Amino acid sequence: AGPLSSYKMARSNTSKSTPPPQRGAIVLLLGGTSSMMAATCTHPLDLLKVRLQTAQSTAGSGTPRGLVGTAVSLVKNEGFRALYRGLTASLGRQGTYSTTRFAVYDFIKNEFSARSPDGQLTVVQRFGVAMTAGGCGGIVGTPMDVCNVRMQDDGRLPPAQRRNYKHVFDALIRIVRDEGITKLYSGLGPNVIRAMLMTAGQLASYDTFKDLLLKKTSGLFKDNLITHFTASTLAGGVATLLTQPVDVIKTRVMVATPGMYSGPIGCAATTLKQEGILAFFKGTVPAFTRLGPQTILTFVFLEQLRKLHAKLTEPQ
């Protein structure tokens, strides 16, 4: 009874504080599901961010400035339901992009950890793994991202120019039919770069901040909701600062009409020349307002799903 009961007791204590690494299909389910749950909650803020980024800065245009002005104008002109325009594409994006990046990140992280003497990755290794995972996610998720941005931005266009996609699959079919399959990968370069920075800012930063809170605060923080909330809030701030300039360029390239920009570099040059360097930080407040809650919800959901899985799979 001694060795076996001691093993079960140690296993039980470990599962209560730090859930075991998740592998295989479980990674796909947990990472993708938590991201989709978070995206459902924060979609209106994501839509407002896109509207701010695609609004051209013209003197005397009367275009509402700021998050509140954009929200009021959108609800007034398009109705409250417009806040959830493109939700199916947003869920599709998280189902492809986030599922891939979480799966790749956890898989590579676990492989590196198994080869490390102390079972831990350095900060540099975490960020390297996260950027690799983000690049993979960006490639897989770009088609859905194009649909997501277009559906969110459609209401801003004059009625004659609106695409009026019914849902994400309608968007996919019509883009391929009318513009060719390569259009689904417009903005691929900046999207992959953004995904690499975003994943480093979210996943690697979250693991780093969580590790610091648990090990460097003399026991002040435990592996609980407060620690998850604090670490994910800090990670959301890092991710926003890293990704905003690339996000602006990516969004503008995706919604541009044919021939408007020669590419991401041309878009950046045109934006800088016509609107100044601050244009690259358009939508920073709503980006953090969206990314902060989204990051918090994603990791809170993820931690709870991990604990639930550990509990359900714990040997009796």
C-alpha positions in Angstrom: 0.0 0.0 0.0 2.9 2.3 0.7 4.5 3.0 -2.7 1.3 2.8 -4.7 -0.7 5.1 -2.3 2.2 7.5 -2.2 2.3 7.7 -6.0 -1.5 8.3 -6.2 -1.3 11.0 -3.5 1.6 12.8 -5.3 -0.2 12.5 -8.6 -3.4 13.9 -7.0 -1.5 16.8 -5.5 0.2 17.6 -8.8 -3.0 17.6 -10.7 -4.6 20.1 -8.3 -1.9 22.7 -8.6 -0.4 22.2 -12.1 -2.3 20.2 -14.7 -0.1 17.8 -16.7 1.0 18.7 -20.2 -1.7 18.0 -22.8 -0.8 16.2 -26.0 -2.2 15.2 -29.3 -5.9 15.7 -30.0 -6.4 17.2 -26.5 -4.2 20.1 -27.5 -6.3 20.8 -30.5 -9.5 20.7 -28.5 -8.4 22.8 -25.6 -6.5 25.5 -27.4 -9.0 25.9 -30.2 -12.0 25.7 -27.9 -10.8 28.2 -25.4 -9.9 30.7 -28.2 -13.3 30.3 -29.8 -15.1 30.9 -26.5 -13.0 34.0 -25.9 -13.6 35.3 -29.5 -17.4 35.0 -29.0 -17.2 37.3 -26.0 -14.9 39.9 -27.6 -16.0 40.0 -31.2 -17.7 43.5 -31.1 -14.4 45.0 -29.9 -12.5 43.2 -32.7 -15.0 44.6 -35.3 -14.5 48.2 -33.9 -10.8 47.8 -34.1 -11.0 46.8 -37.8 -13.3 49.8 -38.6 -10.8 52.2 -36.9 -7.9 50.7 -38.8 -9.5 50.9 -42.2 -10.9 54.4 -41.8 -8.8 56.8 -43.9 -7.7 59.9 -42.2 -9.0 62.8 -44.2 -9.5 66.4 -42.9 -13.0 67.4 -42.5 -14.4 64.0 -43.4 -16.5 63.9 -40.3 -15.4 60.3 -39.7 -16.0 59.4 -36.0 -12.7 59.1 -34.1 -12.1 56.8 -31.3 -13.7 53.6 -29.9 -16.9 55.2 -28.5 -17.5 57.4 -31.6 -17.1 54.5 -33.9 -19.4 52.3 -31.8 -22.1 54.9 -31.6 -21.9 55.5 -35.4 -22.0 51.8 -36.2 -25.0 51.0 -34.0 -26.9 54.1 -35.3 -26.3 53.5 -39.0 -26.2 49.7 -39.1 -28.1 48.5 -36.0 -27.0 46.6 -32.9 -26.6 43.3 -34.7 -23.8 44.8 -36.8 -21.6 44.5 -33.8 -21.6 40.7 -34.5 -21.1 40.9 -38.2 -18.6 38.3 -39.3 -18.8 36.2 -36.1 -18.8 33.0 -38.1 -15.6 34.0 -39.8 -14.1 35.0 -36.4 -14.9 31.6 -35.0 -13.5 29.9 -38.2 -10.3 31.9 -37.8 -9.8 30.9 -34.2 -10.7 27.3 -35.1 -7.8 27.2 -37.6 -5.3 29.8 -36.5 -5.4 29.3 -32.7 -5.9 25.6 -32.9 -2.7 25.3 -34.9 -0.6 27.7 -32.9 -1.6 26.2 -29.5 -1.0 22.7 -30.7 2.4 23.4 -32.3 3.5 25.5 -29.3 2.5 22.9 -26.7 4.0 20.0 -28.7 7.4 21.7 -29.3 7.5 23.1 -25.7 6.9 19.6 -24.3 9.6 18.1 -26.5 12.1 20.7 -25.4 11.1 20.4 -21.8 11.6 16.6 -21.8 15.2 17.2 -23.0 16.0 19.9 -20.4 17.7 18.9 -17.2 15.2 20.9 -15.1 12.2 20.3 -17.3 11.9 24.0 -18.1 12.5 26.3 -21.1 14.4 29.5 -21.0 12.7 32.7 -21.9 14.5 32.9 -25.2 13.5 29.3 -26.0 9.8 30.0 -25.1 9.7 33.0 -27.4 11.4 31.1 -30.2 9.0 28.2 -29.9 6.0 30.6 -29.8 7.1 32.5 -32.9 7.5 29.2 -34.8 4.0 28.1 -33.7 2.6 31.5 -34.6 4.0 31.3 -38.1 2.3 28.0 -38.6 -0.9 29.3 -37.3 -0.7 32.4 -39.5 -0.3 30.3 -42.6 -3.2 28.0 -41.8 -5.5 30.8 -40.6 -5.0 33.5 -43.3 -8.0 32.4 -45.5 -10.4 32.7 -42.6 -8.7 35.9 -41.5 -9.4 37.5 -44.9 -13.0 36.5 -44.7 -13.2 37.8 -41.1 -11.8 41.2 -41.9 -13.9 41.6 -45.0 -17.1 40.7 -43.3 -16.4 43.1 -40.4 -15.5 45.9 -42.7 -18.4 45.5 -45.2 -20.8 47.8 -43.4 -18.3 50.7 -43.7 -18.4 50.6 -47.5 -21.0 52.4 -49.6 -24.0 50.1 -50.4 -23.0 49.7 -54.0 -19.6 48.4 -53.0 -20.6 46.0 -50.2 -20.0 42.3 -50.7 -22.9 41.2 -48.4 -21.4 37.8 -47.6 -24.1 35.6 -45.9 -21.6 33.7 -43.8 -18.0 32.6 -43.8 -18.5 29.8 -46.3 -20.3 32.1 -48.7 -17.3 34.4 -48.4 -14.8 31.6 -49.1 -16.7 30.4 -52.2 -17.2 33.9 -53.6 -13.6 35.0 -53.1 -12.3 31.9 -54.8 -14.9 32.2 -57.6 -14.6 35.9 -58.3 -11.0 36.8 -57.4 -9.1 33.5 -57.4 -7.8 31.3 -54.6 -4.7 33.4 -54.2 -6.8 36.3 -52.8 -7.5 34.2 -49.8 -3.8 34.6 -49.0 -3.6 38.4 -49.5 -1.7 39.9 -46.6 -0.1 36.5 -45.9 3.3 38.1 -45.1 2.2 40.6 -42.5 -0.3 38.1 -41.2 2.4 35.5 -40.5 4.6 38.2 -38.9 1.7 39.4 -36.8 0.9 35.8 -35.8 4.4 35.2 -34.8 4.5 38.3 -32.6 1.1 37.7 -31.3 1.9 34.2 -30.2 5.1 35.3 -28.6 3.3 38.1 -26.8 0.5 35.9 -25.6 1.7 32.3 -25.1 5.4 32.8 -24.3 4.7 35.9 -22.2 1.9 34.2 -20.3 4.1 31.2 -19.5 6.9 33.5 -18.5 4.8 35.8 -16.3 3.0 32.9 -14.7 6.3 31.2 -13.9 7.7 34.5 -12.4 4.5 35.0 -10.3 4.6 31.4 -8.9 8.4 31.2 -8.2 9.5 34.8 -7.5 6.9 36.2 -5.2 7.6 34.2 -2.1 4.4 32.2 -2.2 2.2 35.3 -2.7 0.7 33.8 -5.9 -0.7 30.3 -6.2 -1.7 28.4 -9.3 -5.2 29.8 -9.3 -7.6 32.2 -11.0 -5.9 35.3 -9.6 -2.5 34.2 -11.1 -4.0 33.3 -14.4 -5.8 36.6 -14.6 -2.7 38.6 -13.7 -0.4 36.8 -16.1 -2.8 36.9 -19.0 -3.4 40.7 -18.5 0.3 41.4 -18.7 0.6 39.1 -21.7 -2.2 41.0 -23.4 -0.3 44.2 -23.0 2.9 42.8 -24.5 1.0 41.3 -27.4 -0.8 44.5 -28.3 2.4 46.6 -28.3 4.2 44.0 -30.5 1.5 43.5 -33.1 -0.3 46.8 -33.7 1.8 48.3 -36.6 1.8 45.0 -38.4 -1.9 44.5 -37.7 -2.8 47.9 -39.3 -0.9 47.0 -42.5 -2.4 43.5 -42.6 -5.9 44.8 -42.3 -5.5 47.4 -44.9 -4.0 45.0 -47.4 -6.8 42.5 -46.9 -9.6 45.0 -47.5 -7.9 46.9 -50.3 -9.4 46.8 -53.8 -7.2 45.4 -56.6 -4.3 47.7 -57.5 -4.7 49.9 -54.4 -1.4 48.8 -52.9 1.6 47.1 -54.5 1.9 44.9 -51.4 2.5 45.1 -47.7 5.6 47.3 -48.1 3.7 49.6 -50.5 0.8 49.8 -48.1 3.2 50.8 -45.3 4.9 53.4 -47.5 1.6 54.9 -48.6 0.2 55.0 -45.1 3.4 56.6 -43.7 3.4 59.2 -46.5 -0.2 60.1 -46.4 -1.1 59.8 -42.7 2.1 59.8 -40.7 3.7 57.3 -38.3 0.8 57.5 -35.8 -1.4 55.8 -38.4 0.4 52.5 -37.7 -1.1 52.7 -34.1 -4.7 53.4 -35.2 -7.0 51.3 -33.1 -4.4 50.6 -30.3 -6.9 51.4 -27.6 -9.7 49.1 -28.9 -7.0 46.6 -29.9 -5.9 46.3 -26.2 -9.5 46.7 -25.1 -10.2 43.6 -27.2 -6.9 41.7 -26.9 -6.7 42.2 -23.1 -10.1 40.5 -22.4 -9.6 38.0 -25.1 -6.2 37.0 -23.7 -7.6 36.8 -20.2 -10.6 34.8 -21.2 -8.5 32.5 -23.5 -6.1 31.5 -20.7 -8.7 31.4 -18.0 -10.8 29.0 -20.1 -7.8 27.0 -21.1 -6.6 26.5 -17.5 -10.0 25.4 -16.4 -10.3 23.0 -19.4 -6.9 21.6 -18.6 -7.9 21.1 -14.9 -11.2 19.5 -16.0 -9.4 17.1 -18.4 -6.9 16.2 -15.7 -9.7 15.5 -13.3 -11.7 13.4 -15.8 -8.7 11.4 -16.8 -7.2 10.9 -13.3 -7.0 7.2 -12.5 -9.3 6.2 -9.7 
